[in-house]
Amino acid sequence: MPSMSSTSNDLCPVMLFSGKGGVGKTTLAAATAVRLARMGSTVLTMSTDPAHSLSDALAVPLTSRPVRVMPGLDAMEIDARGMFSDAIDQTMGQGKASSVADLMRLVSQTPGVDEFGAIEMLMETMERAEHDVVILDTAPTGHTLRLLMLPDLLDTWLGKLLEMKARIARVGRLLRRLLPSGGGEGGLNEKELEGGLQGGRQRIGGLRQVLTDPNRSQIILVTIPEAMSVLETERTLNLLQAHGMPVATVVVNQLQPDSDDCPFCQRRRQIHLAELARMRRIAGEVPVRVVESLPVEVRGVVQLDRMGEILWGATS
């Protein structure tokens, strides 16, 4: 299993499971979380997938706050739109202008809001450092890539705002003089604006450092031994490596088991073995782990623990 040792700055290591829809990444993420908890680590597993598959895998109803699944394991499903709803309620409760709440409602419906919510929760979780390991079960590949590229985008955006801060503050001062209410109250203050932007940029910078440090962040790509899934995994692997993202492991899931008395199964296994060999060539130095299809439904802590042992080994 990838190293789970604590880091010098006390940030908890992060594992991100990514893959095409239907390859079993949620099950493997949950199995890893259960296995680590069984081995004595304190683990938080979070899902950004609005399908609530993590609840199904753990057989435990989850909410947007951590729920204790078993000793050492907490789990939650991130509800980005719910986070915005709470913020809207707080804004209205403080007597803010309704236009602010209207803007926040609009933002809550914007594509990519789930990734923003995941980034915020990931930063909060890392800053609290209450768990040894954080496991993030992401939505299908496209969402994962947006999530991983988001810190760079936010850093650039905040940098541009910092460059513009003086102009923004001057506009605020001008508006205070022109508007009838006047008096210099409640306007934009350049120092406060800069402090807020710098603080946000530092948080984003810290997250970027974690996501590009193989000692603190590891991406596990999950695929199945079929051509379309292997091709998508190849594209994802190349893109992540080009951006310096540490891919720790590729897991080839649902390999057809060998069978002496099933010609169809034998043919499927031949196809799967050929795709597995191609995946190994594509992965290069990245380790490839293989999990065969099981004759049982993997659901609940007991089955997930067995799956975790199959994936990572009994003494990893």
LOFIDREN-432382 format. One record per residue: residue in three letters; x, y, z of N, C-alpha, C in turn. Coordinates in steps of 0.1 Angstrom, whole numbers, plus 2048, in hexadecimal, padded with zeros to 3 digits. Layout:
! LOFIDREN-432382
ALAXYZXYZXYZ ...
//
This chain:
! LOFIDREN-432382
MET8097F480080080080080980C800 PRO8058177F980D8237F9810828808 SER81B82F80981F83381781583C81D MET81283A82A80884283180E84983D SER81B84B83C82285184881E860849 SER81F86585581B87385782687C851 THR82288884E82B89184783189B851 SER83C8A284D8438AA85683A8B685B ASN8318BB8528298C685681B8C285B ASP81A8B585E80E8B08658018B085C LEU8038B184F7F78B08467F58A1844 CYS7E889D8447E688F8427E788B834 PRO7ED87F8307EE87B8237E087981C VAL7E087C80F7D487C8077D58717FD MET7CA8697FB7CA85F7F07BD8637E8 LEU7BF8647DB7B48677D27B285B7C9 PHE7A68567C87A284B7BF79B8517B3 SER7A084E7A879A85379B798849791 GLY78E84A78878C84177E77F843776 LYS77E83C76B77283D76376683876B GLY75A83D76974E83877074C82976E GLY74982277974681477875280A779 VAL75E81077C76980777E76C80278C GLY7648077957658027A376D80A7AC LYS7708177A977981F7B17748227BF THR7668247BF7608267CD76281A7D6 THR76080E7D17628027D97708017DD LEU77A8047D47888027D878C80D7E1 ALA7878197E078A8247E97858207F7 ALA77881B7F877381780577A80C80B ALA77E8028027867F68077937FB80D THR79A8048067A680A80B7A4811819 ALA79A81881A79781F826794815832 VAL78C80B82F78A8018397967FA83D ARG79E7F68337AB7EF8367B47F783F LEU7B680483B7BF80C8437BA80E852 ALA7AD80F8537A78108617A9804869 ARG7A87F88627AA7EB8697B97EA86D MET7C27F18667D07F08697D47FB873 GLY7CB8038787CE80C8827CF81B87F SER7CD81E8727CD82C86E7BF833871 THR7BF8408737B38478737B184D865 VAL7A584A85F7A384C851796854850 LEU79685E84778A864842789862833 THR77E85C82F77B85A82077086381C MET77286A81176887480C7658717FE SER7598747FA7558727EC74F87F7E6 THR7548827DA74F88D7D37448897C8 ASP74187C7C87388777BE7298797C3 PRO7218817BB7148847C070B8777C0 ALA71086C7BA7088607B97078597C7 HIS70E85D7D170E8587DE7128497DE SER71B8457D67208377D57288337E2 LEU72E83D7E87368397F472D8347FF SER72183A80171783580A713827807 ASP7118247FA70E8177F671980D7F9 ALA7258117F67308077F8732804807 LEU73180E80F73380C81E727807825 ALA71B80781E70F80382370B80B830 VAL70F81882F70C82283A70782F834 PRO6FC8348396F784183470284C838 LEU70685482E71085E83170A86C82E THR71087683470B88383371788C82F SER71589982F7208A382C7298A5837 ARG72789F84373089F84E735891851 PRO74188F85674688285973D879861 VAL73C86D85D73486386473D857868 ARG73D85387574684887974083B874 VAL74883486B74482886574981C86D MET75581D87375B81387B766819883 PRO76C81388D77781989478281D88A GLY78682A88B79182F88278C834875 LEU78083287177B83686476F83F864 ASP77184B85F76685485C76385584D ALA75785884975485A83B74A865839 MET74A86B82E74187682B73F87781C GLU73487D81873288080A73088F808 ILE7398958007398A47FF72D8A97F7 ASP7268B27FD71B8B87F771E8C77F5 ALA7248CA7E97288D87E671C8E17E6 ARG7128DD7DF7068E67DF7008E87EC GLY7008DE7F56FC8E08037048EA80A MET7128EA80771B8F480D717902809 PHE7139047FD70F9117F87029157FE SER6F990B8006EC90E8066EE913814 ASP6F790D81C6FA91182A6FF91F82A ALA70892282070E92F81F70493A81C ILE6FB9368136F09408106E794381C ASP6E49388246DC93B8306E394483A GLN6F094283B6F894A8446F995883F THR6FA95A8326FA96782C6ED96F82F MET6E296882D6D596E82F6D397183E GLY6D89688466D796A8546DE97685A GLN6E997A8536F19868576EC993850 GLY6E09928496DB99E8446E29A3837 LYS6E999B8316F099F8256E69A1819 ALA6EB9A880F6E29AB8046DE99E7FD SER6D199E7F86CC9917F26D498E7E5 SER6DA9987DF6E19967D36ED98D7D5 VAL6F398D7E16FE9847E56F99767E5 ALA6EE9747EC6E89677EC6E49627DE ASP6DF96B7D66DB9677C86E89627C1 LEU6F396A7C36FF9667BC7049597C0 MET7039567CE7089497D36FF93E7CE ARG6F29407CC6E99367C76ED9337B9 LEU6F193D7B16F593B7A37029337A3 VAL70C9367AC71892F7AC7169207B0 SER70C91E7B970A9107BD7059077B2 GLN70090D7A76FB90579B705905790 THR71190A79271B90B7887228FE786 PRO7258F977A72D8ED77873A8EE77F GLY73F8E478574B8E478C74A8E779B VAL73E8EA7A073C8EE7AE7408E27B7 ASP73E8D67B27418CA7BB7508CA7BD GLU7588CE7B37678CE7B576B8D97BF PHE7648E47BE7678EF7C87648EA7D6 GLY7598E37D77568DE7E57608D47E9 ALA7648CB7E076E8C17E477B8C77E8 ILE7808D27E178C8D97E478B8DF7F2 GLU7808E67F577E8EC80177E8E280D MET7778D780B7778CD8167848C6818 LEU78B8C480D7998BE80D7A28C7815 MET7A28D48127AA8DE8197A78DE828 GLU79A8DF82B7968DF83979A8D2841 THR7998C783A79C8BA8417AB8B9843 MET7B38BE8397C28BD83B7C68C7846 GLU7C08D38467C48DD8507C18D885F ARG7B68D18607B28CB86D7BB8C0871 ALA7C08B88677C98AD8697C48A3875 GLU7B78A08747B289787F7B388887B HIS7B788586E7B88788697C6875864 ASP7CA8698647D786585E7D686684F VAL7CB86284A7CA86183B7BC866837 VAL7BC86D82C7AF8728267AE86B818 ILE7A48648167A285D809796864802 LEU7998687F678F8707EE78A8677E2 ASP77E8637E377885C7D87718667CF THR7778687C37728727BA76886D7B0 ALA7618777AB7578747A075F86F793 PRO75986B78976086677D76B86F778 THR77486A77078187076D78187E76A GLY77888376277789175E77689A76B HIS76E89677476D89E78177A89E789 THR78189378978D89279079889B78A LEU79989B77D7A28A477679F8B3779 ARG7938B677978F8C477C7938C778B LEU7908BE7947938C07A27A28C27A4 LEU7AA8BA79D7B98BA79F7BF8C7799 MET7B98CC78E7BE8D87877B98E478E LEU7AE8E37967A88EF79C7B28F77A5 PRO7BA8F27AD7C48FA7B57CC9037AC ASP7D18FF7A07D89077977D0913792 LEU7C390F78F7BA9197897B7924794 LEU7B491F7A07B19287AB7BD9317AF ASP7C992B7AE7D59337B27D793E7A7 THR7D593B79A7D69457907CB950792 TRP7BF94C7957B49557977B795F7A3 LEU7BB9597AE7BE9617B97CA96B7B7 GLY7D49667AF7DF96E7AB7DB97A7A3 LYS7D197879A7CC9837927C598D79B LEU7BD9887A47B59917AD7BF9997B6 LEU7CA9937BA7D499A7C27DA9A67B9 GLU7DC9A37AD7E29AD7A47D89B97A2 MET7CB9B67A37C09C07A17BC9C67AE LYS7C19C27BA7BB9C67C67BB9D57C8 ALA7C59DC7C47C59EB7C57BA9F17BE ARG7B89EC7B17AD9F27A97A09EF7AF ILE79E9E27B47929DE7BB78F9E77C7 ALA7999EA7CF7979F27DB794A017D7 ARG79BA067CC798A137C8789A157C3 VAL785A0B7BC777A0B7B876DA0B7C4 GLY771A037CE769A037DA769A107E1 ARG774A177E2775A247E876DA2F7E0 LEU76EA2E7D3766A377CB757A357CD LEU753A287CD744A267CF740A2B7DC ARG748A2A7E7744A2F7F4742A3E7F4 ARG74AA457EC749A537EB73CA577E3 LEU739A4F7D972EA537D0721A4F7D5 LEU720A447DC713A3F7E070EA477EC PRO701A497EC6FBA527F66FEA4E805 SER6FFA41807702A3C81570FA4181A GLY719A41811726A4781472CA43822 GLY734A4B828739A49835745A40837 GLY749A3982C754A3182D752A24834 GLU746A20836743A1383D741A08834 GLY7469FC8377429F08307479EF822 GLY7519F681E7579F58117629EC810 LEU7699EC8047749E38027809E9808 ASN7889E28107949E681679F9DF80F GLU7A99E680A7B49E08027BC9D680B LYS7BF9D98177C69D08207BE9C3823 GLU7B29C58267A99B98297A89B181C LEU7A69B78117A59B08047B29A8801 GLU7BD9AE8037CA9A78017CC99C80A GLY7C899E8177CA9948217C198881E GLY7B598A81A7AC97F8167B197780A LEU7B697F8007BB9787F47C79717F6 GLN7D09777FE7DD9708017DB96380A GLY7D19648137CE95881B7C894D813 GLY7BF95180A7BA9468017C59407F8 ARG7CE9497F37D89447EA7E293B7F2 GLN7E493E7FE7ED9358067E7927809 ARG7DA92780B7D391A80D7D3912800 ILE7D09197F57D19127E87DF90D7E5 GLY7E99157E87F79117E67FB9057EE GLY7F69057FB7F88F98037F28EC7FD LEU7E68EE7F87E08E27F27E78DE7E6 ARG7EC8E77DD7F48E37D18008DC7D5 GLN8078E07E08138D97E48108CB7E8 VAL8058C97EF8018BC7F47FE8B37E7 LEU7F68B87DE7F28B07D37FD8AC7C9 THR8088B37CA8148B07C181F8AA7C9 ASP81D8A67D68288A07DE8248917E0 PRO82C8887DA82987A7DB8298757E9 ASN82F87C7F283087880082387B808 ARG81B88480280F889809802887801 SER8048847F47F88827EC7FB8777E1 GLN7F186E7E07F38637D67E68617CF ILE7E78607C27DB85E7B97DB84F7B5 ILE7D08497B77CE83B7B37C583B7A7 LEU7C983779C7C18367907BB82878F VAL7AE82778E7A781A78D7A181977F THR7A480D77A79F80A76C79A7FB76C ILE7947F77617917E975F7987E5752 PRO79B7D87507A37D374579B7D3738 GLU7967DE73478F7DF7277947EC720 ALA7937EB71379B7F570B79780470E MET78A80770F78681571178A81A71E SER78A81272878E81673679D818736 VAL7A580F7307B381072F7B781C728 LEU7B182071D7B482C7157B283871E GLU7A78397257A484472E7AE845739 THR7B283A73E7BC83A7497CA83F744 GLU7CD83B7377D98407317D984F730 ARG7CE85572B7CD8637297CE86A737 THR7C78657417C886B74E7D686A754 LEU7DC85F7537EA85D7587F3867752 ASN7F38687457FC87273E7F9880742 LEU7EC8847447E98917487EE894756 LEU7EB88B75F7EF88D76D7FE88E76E GLN80588576781488676881A892762 ALA8138977588178A47528168B075B HIS80C8AF76480A8B976E8118B777B GLY8198AD77C8218AA7888198A3793 MET80D89D79080589779A80A88979C PRO80C8857A88128787AB80886C7AB VAL80886579F80085979E80884D7A5 ALA8028487B080983E7B88078307B2 THR7FB82D7AE7F781F7AA7EC82079F VAL7EC8167967E181378E7DB806792 VAL7CE8067947C77F97987BF7F578C VAL7C27E97887BA7E277D7AF7D9784 ASN7A37DE7847997D778C7907CE783 GLN7897C578977F7BC7827857B3777 LEU7927AF77A7987A5770790798770 GLN78D79376478578676378E77B769 PRO78877377379076877979175D76F ASP79C75577179E74976879373F76B SER79073776078572D761788722757 ASP78871575C78B70A75377F70574B ASP77370875076770374A75D70D745 CYS76371974275A72473D76172A731 PRO75E72672476572C71976473B718 PHE75874071B75674F71B75F756725 CYS76075073176975673B777755737 GLN77B74A73078974972B78C754721 ARG78375671878576170E78576F714 ARG77C77171D77C77E72478A78072B ARG78F77673279B7777397A777A72F GLN7A77747237B17777197B1786716 ILE7A578B7137A47997107A97A271B HIS7A479E7287A87A67337B87A6735 LEU7BE79A7347CC7997357D47A172B ALA7CF7A271F7D57AA7157D47B9719 GLU7C97BD71D7C77CB7227CF7CE72E LEU7D07C47377D97C67437E77C873F ALA7EC7C07357FA7C17317FC7CF72B ARG7F27D47237F37E271D7F37EC728 MET7EB7EA7327EB7F473D7F87F4744 ARG7FF7E974680C7E874D8167F0744 ARG8157EF73781F7F672E81C80572F ILE81080973080D81773081181D73E ALA80F81574981281A75682181C758 GLY82981475183881675383C812761 GLU84281C76884781A77583C81B780 VAL83081F77C825820786821812789 PRO82080E79681C80079980D7FD795 VAL80B7F17907FE7ED78C7F97E2795 ARG7EE7E379C7E87D97A47DB7D379D VAL7D97C679F7CE7C07987C47BA7A2 VAL7B77BC79F7AD7B67A87A37AF79F GLU7A27A27A179879A79978A79C79D SER78179A79477379B79776F7907A2 LEU7677947AB76378B7B67557867B4 PRO75277A7B97457757B873B77A7C2 VAL73E7847CA73578A7D47357997D2 GLU72A79E7D77297AD7D77317B37E3 VAL73A7BC7DF7437C27E973C7CE7EF ARG7367CC7FB72F7D780172F7D5810 GLY7317E08187327DF8267407DC82B VAL7437DF8377507DF83D7577D283C VAL7507C783E7577BA83E75C7B6830 GLN7537B88267577B58187627BF813 LEU7617CC81776B7D68137787D3819 ASP7797CE8257857CA82B78C7BF824 ARG7847B581F78A7AA81778F7B080A MET7887B980478C7BF7F77997C77F9 GLY79A7CE8047A67D68077B27CD809 GLU7B07C180F7BB7B78107BF7B2803 ILE7B67AF7FA7B97AB7ED7C17B57E5 LEU7BC7C27E77C27CD7DF7D07D07E4 TRP7D27D17F17DF7D67F77E77CB7FD GLY7E17BF8007E97B58067E67B4815 ALA7E87A981B7E57A78297EE7AE832 THR7FB7B082E8047B683880A7C3832 SER8047C98288097D58238097E082D 
//
